[in-house]
Amino acid sequence: MKKETSPQSFDRIVREVFAPIYPVIAGQIIAKSGIVSGKCLDVGCGTGALGRAIAKITDLEITFFDRSEEMLELAKGYANDENIANRCDFLQGDIHSIGLPSGSMDIVISRGSSPFWDDWRQAYSEIIRILKKGGMAYIGGGFGNAELREQITRTMTQNNPDWRKSFKDKVVAEREALPDILRSLKPSHFEIINDDSGFWSVITK
């Protein structure tokens, strides 16, 4: 199978393969943060699968943020279909300079986007900037649990044995750099989760 990079191909893989992980991860985020109202930013949202899962179990207002207008249009269509559009905004932009006021978000979430950011220190600095005091960020990647990880890895490998090659080195590099980056940014608290749920940085401003 050829490498698929179009928004439509990405959307198909999310719907057909990755869909079960998002409600699980959303539940883990809310259990960890306790934040169920206010404003949430889904960074590098793609088609908005994680933010939409969060919206379904909270009263949070979700801003879907991505550099791709096409991805945001897909996210907007799903939000309309799922009757959550009244609590959703859509913002196109660059993670290294987020077009939102400082202290405007209660929670920032992202799954699978951060390895592809060009400057991790600047990106995480922007995330912390837009958080309210006491707000939380939950950034990283994973499949929710070991069973889903094994199921999805098996399916993806059957379709394309090289599916991890395009991002594996970036994932490793970010994981190695992240503790020092977060220490340098001096949030109130941060922790790194590395277990069956995935690899996540949980940051409190």
SERO-4910 file (N, C-alpha, C, O; in steps of 0.05 Angstrom, whole numbers):
BEGIN
 pado doro    nc1    nc2    nc3   cac1   cac2   cac3    cc1    cc2    cc3    oc1    oc2    oc3
  Met    A     17    -24      0      0      0      0     17     25      0     37     26     15
  Lys    A     10     45    -16     25     70    -17     19     86      8     -2     84     20
  Lys    A     38    102     15     34    120     38     11    139     32     10    151     11
  Glu    A     -8    141     51    -31    158     47    -28    183     64    -25    181     88
  Thr    A    -30    206     51    -26    231     66    -49    251     62    -49    271     76
  Ser    A    -68    246     44    -89    265     40   -108    266     63   -110    246     78
  Pro    A   -121    288     68   -141    290     90   -162    268     88   -171    257    108
  Gln    A   -170    261     63   -191    241     60   -181    213     68   -195    197     80
  Ser    A   -156    207     61   -144    182     69   -140    180     99   -145    160    112
  Phe    A   -130    202    110   -127    204    140   -154    199    153   -156    184    173
  Asp    A   -174    212    143   -201    210    155   -211    181    154   -223    171    173
  Arg    A   -206    167    132   -215    140    129   -201    122    149   -214    105    161
  Ile    A   -175    126    153   -161    109    173   -171    115    201   -174     96    217
  Val    A   -176    140    207   -187    147    234   -213    133    238   -218    121    259
  Arg    A   -231    134    218   -258    123    221   -257     92    222   -272     80    237
  Glu    A   -240     80    205   -241     51    202   -223     36    220   -228     12    226
  Val    A   -202     49    230   -182     34    247   -180     46    275   -181     31    294
  Phe    A   -176     72    276   -169     85    302   -194     93    319   -191    100    342
  Ala    A   -217     93    307   -241    103    321   -245     94    350   -252    111    367
  Pro    A   -240     69    357   -245     60    384   -228     73    406   -235     72    429
  Ile    A   -205     84    398   -187     94    419   -197    121    431   -190    127    454
  Tyr    A   -211    137    416   -217    164    424   -235    167    449   -229    183    466
  Pro    A   -256    151    450   -272    152    475   -256    143    500   -260    153    522
  Val    A   -238    124    496   -222    114    518   -203    136    527   -201    141    551
  Ile    A   -188    148    509   -169    169    516   -184    193    527   -175    205    547
  Ala    A   -207    200    516   -223    223    527   -230    218    556   -228    236    573
  Gly    A   -238    193    562   -245    186    590   -221    189    608   -223    197    631
  Gln    A   -197    180    598   -173    182    614   -165    211    619   -157    218    641
  Ile    A   -168    228    599   -162    257    603   -180    270    624   -170    284    641
  Ile    A   -206    264    622   -224    276    641   -220    265    669   -222    280    689
  Ala    A   -215    239    671   -209    228    697   -185    240    710   -184    245    734
  Lys    A   -164    246    694   -139    257    704   -143    287    711   -133    296    732
  Ser    A   -156    302    694   -157    331    697   -180    340    715   -178    359    729
  Gly    A   -203    326    714   -227    334    728   -240    359    716   -258    370    728
  Ile    A   -231    367    692   -241    391    679   -264    383    660   -260    369    640
  Val    A   -288    392    666   -312    384    650   -327    408    639   -347    404    626
  Ser    A   -318    432    646   -331    456    635   -310    477    629   -287    475    639
  Gly    A   -317    497    613   -298    517    605   -290    513    576   -307    505    560
  Lys    A   -265    520    570   -256    520    542   -233    500    539   -215    498    555
  Cys    A   -235    484    517   -215    464    510   -205    469    482   -220    475    464
  Leu    A   -179    467    479   -166    469    452   -155    441    445   -140    429    459
  Asp    A   -164    431    421   -154    406    410   -133    414    389   -140    422    367
  Val    A   -108    410    396    -85    419    380    -78    398    360    -76    374    366
  Gly    A    -73    406    334    -67    387    314    -90    367    312    -86    343    310
  Cys    A   -114    378    311   -139    361    315   -145    342    293   -160    323    296
  Gly    A   -133    347    269   -141    330    246   -171    332    241   -181    354    238
  Thr    A   -185    310    241   -214    310    237   -230    314    263   -254    312    263
  Gly    A   -215    320    285   -228    327    310   -238    304    327   -255    307    344
  Ala    A   -228    280    322   -238    256    336   -236    258    366   -254    250    380
  Leu    A   -213    267    376   -209    268    405   -226    291    417   -239    286    438
  Gly    A   -226    314    405   -242    336    416   -271    330    416   -286    337    434
  Arg    A   -280    316    395   -309    309    394   -316    288    415   -337    290    427
  Ala    A   -297    270    421   -302    251    443   -303    265    470   -319    257    487
  Ile    A   -286    285    473   -287    301    498   -313    316    500   -325    316    522
  Ala    A   -323    327    478   -348    343    479   -371    325    487   -390    335    500
  Lys    A   -371    300    480   -393    283    485   -396    275    515   -417    266    523
  Ile    A   -374    278    530   -375    270    558   -371    293    578   -369    289    602
  Thr    A   -371    318    567   -367    342    584   -385    364    573   -399    361    553
  Asp    A   -384    387    587   -397    411    578   -377    430    565   -383    454    561
  Leu    A   -352    421    560   -331    438    550   -338    449    522   -350    436    505
  Glu    A   -331    474    518   -331    486    491   -305    479    478   -283    485    489
  Ile    A   -306    468    454   -282    457    441   -274    476    418   -290    482    400
  Thr    A   -248    484    417   -237    497    394   -219    477    380   -199    467    392
  Phe    A   -225    471    355   -209    452    340   -188    468    324   -194    487    309
  Phe    A   -162    461    328   -140    477    318   -122    459    301   -113    438    310
  Asp    A   -118    467    276   -101    452    258    -90    471    237   -102    492    231
  Arg    A    -68    463    224    -57    479    203    -70    475    177    -67    490    158
  Ser    A    -86    453    175    -99    445    150   -128    454    149   -144    445    166
  Glu    A   -135    471    131   -163    479    127   -181    455    120   -204    454    128
  Glu    A   -169    437    104   -185    414     96   -192    396    119   -214    386    121
  Met    A   -173    392    138   -179    377    162   -200    390    178   -218    377    188
  Leu    A   -199    416    181   -218    431    196   -246    429    184   -266    428    198
  Glu    A   -247    429    158   -273    426    144   -285    399    150   -310    396    155
  Leu    A   -269    378    151   -279    351    158   -288    351    187   -309    340    193
  Ala    A   -272    363    205   -280    365    233   -306    379    236   -323    371    252
  Lys    A   -310    401    221   -335    416    223   -359    399    214   -380    401    227
  Gly    A   -355    384    193   -377    367    184   -385    346    205   -408    341    209
  Tyr    A   -365    334    218   -371    314    238   -384    327    262   -403    316    274
  Ala    A   -375    351    270   -388    365    293   -417    371    287   -434    368    305
  Asn    A   -423    378    262   -451    383    254   -467    357    256   -489    356    266
  Asp    A   -456    335    245   -469    309    245   -475    299    273   -495    286    277
  Glu    A   -457    305    291   -459    295    319   -473    314    338   -474    310    362
  Asn    A   -484    336    327   -500    355    342   -484    368    365   -495    372    387
  Ile    A   -459    373    361   -443    387    381   -432    414    370   -417    428    383
  Ala    A   -440    422    346   -429    445    333   -434    471    348   -419    490    346
  Asn    A   -455    471    365   -461    496    380   -440    501    402   -440    522    414
  Arg    A   -423    481    408   -402    484    428   -374    483    415   -354    479    428
  Cys    A   -373    486    388   -348    483    374   -339    507    358   -356    521    346
  Asp    A   -313    513    359   -301    533    341   -279    519    326   -269    498    334
  Phe    A   -271    531    304   -251    519    286   -230    541    279   -237    562    268
  Leu    A   -205    535    285   -184    555    282   -161    543    266   -149    523    275
  Gln    A   -154    556    244   -131    547    228   -107    563    237   -108    587    241
  Gly    A    -84    549    240    -60    564    248    -37    545    254    -37    521    249
  Asp    A    -16    558    265     10    545    270     14    541    300     11    561    315
  Ile    A     21    518    309     25    512    337     46    529    350     45    534    374
  His    A     64    539    334     86    556    344     78    585    350     93    600    361
  Ser    A     54    592    341     43    619    346     13    617    345      0    624    325
  Ile    A      2    608    367    -27    603    368    -42    629    370    -37    645    388
  Gly    A    -61    633    353    -76    658    352    -98    660    372   -121    664    365
  Leu    A    -91    656    397   -110    658    419    -98    674    442    -73    675    445
  Pro    A   -114    688    458   -104    704    480    -91    687    502    -98    663    505
  Ser    A    -72    698    515    -60    684    538    -81    679    560    -99    696    564
  Gly    A    -79    656    573    -97    650    594   -126    645    586   -144    650    601
  Ser    A   -130    636    561   -157    634    551   -169    606    551   -193    602    546
  Met    A   -153    585    557   -161    558    555   -159    544    582   -140    547    597
  Asp    A   -180    528    589   -179    512    613   -163    486    609   -150    476    628
  Ile    A   -164    475    585   -150    450    580   -142    450    551   -157    458    533
  Val    A   -118    439    545   -108    436    518   -102    406    515    -88    394    532
  Ile    A   -111    394    493   -107    366    488    -95    362    460    -99    379    443
  Ser    A    -81    340    457    -70    333    431    -61    304    431    -48    295    449
  Arg    A    -69    290    410    -59    263    406    -47    260    379    -59    265    359
  Gly    A    -21    252    379     -8    244    354      4    267    338     14    262    316
  Ser    A      1    291    347     10    314    332     39    323    340     54    332    323
  Ser    A     45    321    366     69    335    376     96    326    363    114    342    361
  Pro    A     99    300    355    125    293    343    131    309    318    154    311    310
  Phe    A    111    319    305    114    333    279    118    363    282    121    377    262
  Trp    A    117    373    307    122    402    311    151    408    306    169    393    313
  Asp    A    157    431    293    184    438    285    201    446    309    225    441    309
  Asp    A    189    459    328    204    470    351    188    463    376    169    477    383
  Trp    A    196    442    390    180    433    413    179    453    435    158    457    447
  Arg    A    202    466    441    202    485    462    182    508    457    167    516    475
  Gln    A    183    518    433    165    540    426    136    531    427    118    546    437
  Ala    A    130    507    416    103    497    416     92    493    444     69    502    450
  Tyr    A    107    480    461     98    476    489     96    503    504     79    506    521
  Ser    A    114    522    498    112    548    510     85    562    502     73    574    519
  Glu    A     77    559    477     52    570    468     28    557    483      9    570    491
  Ile    A     30    531    486      8    516    499      5    526    528    -17    531    538
  Ile    A     28    529    542     27    539    569     17    568    570      2    575    588
  Arg    A     25    584    551     16    612    550    -14    614    549    -25    631    564
  Ile    A    -27    598    533    -56    602    529    -73    589    551    -97    593    553
  Leu    A    -60    573    568    -74    561    591    -80    581    612    -64    599    618
  Lys    A   -104    578    624   -110    593    649    -92    583    671    -83    561    671
  Lys    A    -88    600    691    -74    591    715    -90    568    728   -114    569    733
  Gly    A    -75    546    732    -88    522    742    -99    504    720   -108    481    725
  Gly    A    -98    513    695   -107    497    672    -88    475    667    -65    474    677
  Met    A    -96    456    650    -80    432    646    -78    426    616    -97    430    600
  Ala    A    -55    415    608    -51    405    581    -45    375    583    -32    365    601
  Tyr    A    -56    361    563    -52    331    562    -44    325    533    -61    323    516
  Ile    A    -18    322    529     -7    321    502      9    295    498     25    288    516
  Gly    A      5    282    476     22    258    471     10    240    450      0    249    429
  Gly    A     13    214    455      3    195    436     -1    168    449     13    162    469
  Gly    A    -18    152    438    -23    126    449    -50    115    439    -63    128    423
  Phe    A    -57     92    449    -81     78    439   -101     73    461   -122     60    456
  Gly    A    -96     83    484   -115     81    506   -110     58    525   -111     61    549
  Asn    A   -105     34    513    -98     11    529    -84    -10    512    -82     -6    488
  Ala    A    -73    -30    525    -57    -50    511    -72    -65    490    -62    -71    468
  Glu    A    -97    -72    496   -114    -87    477   -118    -71    451   -115    -82    429
  Leu    A   -125    -46    453   -129    -30    429   -103    -25    415   -103    -25    390
  Arg    A    -81    -21    429    -55    -18    416    -48    -42    399    -40    -39    376
  Glu    A    -52    -66    410    -45    -90    395    -64    -94    371    -55   -102    349
  Gln    A    -89    -88    375   -109    -91    353   -102    -72    330   -102    -80    307
  Ile    A    -97    -47    336    -92    -27    315    -65    -31    302    -62    -28    278
  Thr    A    -45    -37    318    -18    -42    307    -19    -66    288     -7    -65    266
  Arg    A    -34    -86    295    -36   -109    277    -50   -102    251    -41   -110    229
  Thr    A    -72    -87    252    -86    -79    228    -69    -61    210    -68    -65    186
  Met    A    -56    -41    223    -40    -22    207    -16    -36    194     -9    -30    171
  Thr    A     -4    -55    208     19    -69    198     11    -88    175     26    -91    156
  Gln    A    -12    -99    177    -22   -116    154    -26    -99    129    -20   -108    107
  Asn    A    -36    -74    133    -41    -57    110    -15    -45     99    -13    -40     75
  Asn    A      4    -39    117     29    -26    109     50    -31    130     51    -18    150
  Pro    A     68    -51    125     88    -58    144    106    -35    152    119    -36    174
  Asp    A    108    -14    136    126      8    142    112     32    153    123     54    153
  Trp    A     88     29    164     71     52    171     84     69    193     78     93    195
  Arg    A    101     57    210    113     72    232    138     88    223    147    106    237
  Lys    A    149     81    200    176     92    193    176    122    191    196    135    197
  Ser    A    155    134    182    155    163    176    156    180    202    163    203    201
  Phe    A    150    167    225    149    184    249    164    172    273    166    185    294
  Lys    A    173    147    270    186    134    293    209    150    305    210    153    329
  Asp    A    227    160    288    250    175    298    242    201    312    254    209    332
  Lys    A    221    213    301    211    238    313    199    233    341    203    249    359
  Val    A    185    211    343    173    204    369    195    200    390    193    210    412
  Val    A    216    185    383    238    180    401    252    206    409    258    210    432
  Ala    A    257    223    389    271    248    395    255    266    414    266    278    432
  Glu    A    229    268    409    212    284    427    212    273    455    215    288    475
  Arg    A    209    247    458    209    235    485    234    241    500    234    245    524
  Glu    A    257    240    486    282    245    499    285    275    507    297    281    528
  Ala    A    275    293    490    279    321    495    259    333    515    264    353    528
  Leu    A    235    320    517    213    333    531    218    339    560    211    362    568
  Pro    A    229    322    576    232    329    605    248    355    609    240    371    625
  Asp    A    270    358    594    286    382    597    271    407    587    273    428    599
  Ile    A    256    403    565    241    426    555    220    435    575    217    459    580
  Leu    A    206    416    587    185    424    606    197    436    631    186    455    642
  Arg    A    219    425    640    232    438    664    239    467    658    237    484    675
  Ser    A    249    471    634    258    499    627    235    518    625    238    542    629
  Leu    A    210    508    619    187    526    617    174    531    644    157    549    646
  Lys    A    181    516    664    173    521    692    143    523    696    133    543    708
  Pro    A    127    504    687     99    503    694     96    497    724    116    490    737
  Ser    A     72    500    735     69    494    764     76    465    769     87    458    790
  His    A     68    447    750     73    419    754     72    405    726     57    414    709
  Phe    A     88    384    723     85    367    699     93    339    707    109    334    725
  Glu    A     81    320    692     89    292    695     88    279    668     73    287    650
  Ile    A    104    258    665    105    242    641     92    215    647    100    201    665
  Ile    A     71    209    632     58    182    634     69    165    611     69    173    588
  Asn    A     79    142    618     89    123    598     80     95    606     95     81    620
  Asp    A     56     87    597     45     61    605     28     51    583     31     60    560
  Asp    A     10     33    589     -7     21    567    -25     41    554    -35     36    532
  Ser    A    -30     64    567    -47     84    554    -32    100    533    -44    113    516
  Gly    A     -5     99    534     11    113    515     32    130    529     39    125    552
  Phe    A     43    149    514     63    168    525     51    195    525     45    206    503
  Trp    A     47    207    548     33    232    551     48    251    570     59    242    590
  Ser    A     49    276    563     58    297    582     33    311    593     16    320    578
  Val    A     31    312    619      9    325    633     20    349    647     36    346    666
  Ile    A     11    372    639     23    398    648      2    415    661    -20    419    650
  Thr    A      8    425    685    -10    443    699      4    470    700     27    472    709
  Lys    A    -10    491    692      1    518    692      1    530    721      9    552    725
***
